[in-house]
Amino acid sequence: MGNCQPDREAFVLAEAARSLIWQAWDEVYIIYQASSAETHVFNETTALILRSLEQGPLLAEGTRNRVEAALGLDPGELVEEDFAFALARLEELGLIDRLDPVSPVDDRR
């Protein structure tokens, strides 16, 4: 991906994730994906990523901030490798999509 900055990548909830059936047990989430007839077991971090994207597309950085706040962690306290792994896994399962990068627009006049 070249000079891509992971925190600047944006993600959106995929259509397949819009009809999930959730069951929470303590810090474990059992999620049935009707579109694939698969059942997934997610930890709280992964489930919170999905929940944060239900409100609309977010940069990875914004998603991470929401997850940290929901977990009661200070900014930057969530282990980067764990967060990146969860994003990659959700994308692999077809539950989130990576948005094409948008070039910044210089709107100074």
C-alpha positions as CSV (number, residue, x, y, z in Angstrom):
1,M,0.0,0.0,0.0
2,G,2.9,2.3,-0.3
3,N,2.9,5.3,2.0
4,C,-0.4,4.4,3.6
5,Q,-0.9,5.5,7.2
6,P,-3.0,2.8,9.0
7,D,-4.6,5.3,11.4
8,R,-5.6,7.5,8.3
9,E,-7.4,4.6,6.6
10,A,-11.2,4.7,6.8
11,F,-13.6,1.8,7.4
12,V,-17.3,1.3,6.9
13,L,-19.7,-1.5,8.1
14,A,-20.2,-3.9,5.2
15,E,-23.7,-4.8,4.1
16,A,-23.2,-8.4,5.5
17,A,-22.8,-6.8,9.0
18,R,-26.2,-5.0,9.0
19,S,-28.2,-8.1,9.9
20,L,-26.0,-9.7,12.6
21,I,-27.6,-11.4,15.6
22,W,-25.7,-10.6,18.8
23,Q,-25.4,-12.6,22.1
24,A,-23.1,-11.2,24.8
25,W,-21.6,-13.3,27.5
26,D,-19.4,-11.3,29.8
27,E,-16.6,-10.1,27.5
28,V,-17.3,-12.6,24.8
29,Y,-19.7,-12.0,21.9
30,I,-21.3,-14.7,19.9
31,I,-22.4,-13.2,16.6
32,Y,-24.5,-15.0,13.9
33,Q,-23.9,-13.7,10.4
34,A,-27.0,-14.5,8.4
35,S,-25.5,-13.7,5.0
36,S,-22.9,-16.5,5.4
37,A,-24.8,-18.7,7.9
38,E,-21.6,-18.5,10.1
39,T,-21.3,-17.9,13.8
40,H,-18.3,-15.9,15.1
41,V,-16.8,-15.5,18.5
42,F,-15.4,-12.1,19.2
43,N,-13.7,-10.5,22.1
44,E,-14.9,-7.1,23.4
45,T,-12.5,-5.1,21.3
46,T,-13.6,-6.7,18.0
47,A,-17.3,-6.3,19.0
48,L,-16.8,-2.6,19.8
49,I,-15.1,-2.0,16.5
50,L,-18.3,-3.3,14.8
51,R,-20.5,-1.3,17.1
52,S,-18.6,1.9,16.4
53,L,-18.9,1.5,12.7
54,E,-22.7,1.1,13.0
55,Q,-22.9,4.9,13.2
56,G,-21.1,5.4,9.9
57,P,-17.7,5.3,8.3
58,L,-14.8,6.2,10.5
59,L,-11.0,6.6,10.2
60,A,-9.2,3.8,12.0
61,E,-7.9,6.4,14.4
62,G,-11.5,7.5,15.3
63,T,-12.6,3.9,15.6
64,R,-9.7,3.1,17.9
65,N,-10.5,6.2,20.0
66,R,-14.1,5.1,20.5
67,V,-13.0,1.5,21.4
68,E,-10.5,2.8,23.9
69,A,-13.1,5.1,25.5
70,A,-15.7,2.2,25.7
71,L,-13.1,0.0,27.3
72,G,-12.1,2.7,29.8
73,L,-8.6,3.0,28.4
74,D,-6.5,6.1,28.0
75,P,-5.8,7.2,24.4
76,G,-3.1,5.1,22.8
77,E,-3.4,2.4,25.5
78,L,-5.0,-0.2,23.2
79,V,-2.3,-2.4,21.8
80,E,-1.8,-1.4,18.1
81,E,-1.2,-5.0,17.0
82,D,-4.4,-6.2,18.6
83,F,-6.4,-3.4,17.1
84,A,-4.9,-4.0,13.6
85,F,-5.5,-7.7,13.9
86,A,-9.2,-7.2,14.8
87,L,-9.6,-4.8,11.8
88,A,-8.0,-7.2,9.4
89,R,-10.1,-10.2,10.7
90,L,-13.4,-8.2,10.4
91,E,-12.4,-7.2,6.9
92,E,-11.4,-10.8,6.0
93,L,-14.9,-12.0,7.2
94,G,-16.6,-9.4,5.0
95,L,-18.0,-7.5,8.0
96,I,-16.2,-4.2,7.3
97,D,-14.9,-2.6,4.2
98,R,-11.8,-0.4,3.7
99,L,-12.7,2.8,2.0
100,D,-10.6,4.1,-0.9
101,P,-8.3,6.8,0.4
102,V,-9.3,10.4,-0.4
103,S,-6.7,12.9,-1.3
104,P,-6.8,16.0,1.0
105,V,-8.3,19.0,-0.7
106,D,-6.7,22.4,-0.3
107,D,-9.6,24.7,0.1
108,R,-7.7,27.8,1.0
109,R,-8.6,30.7,-1.1
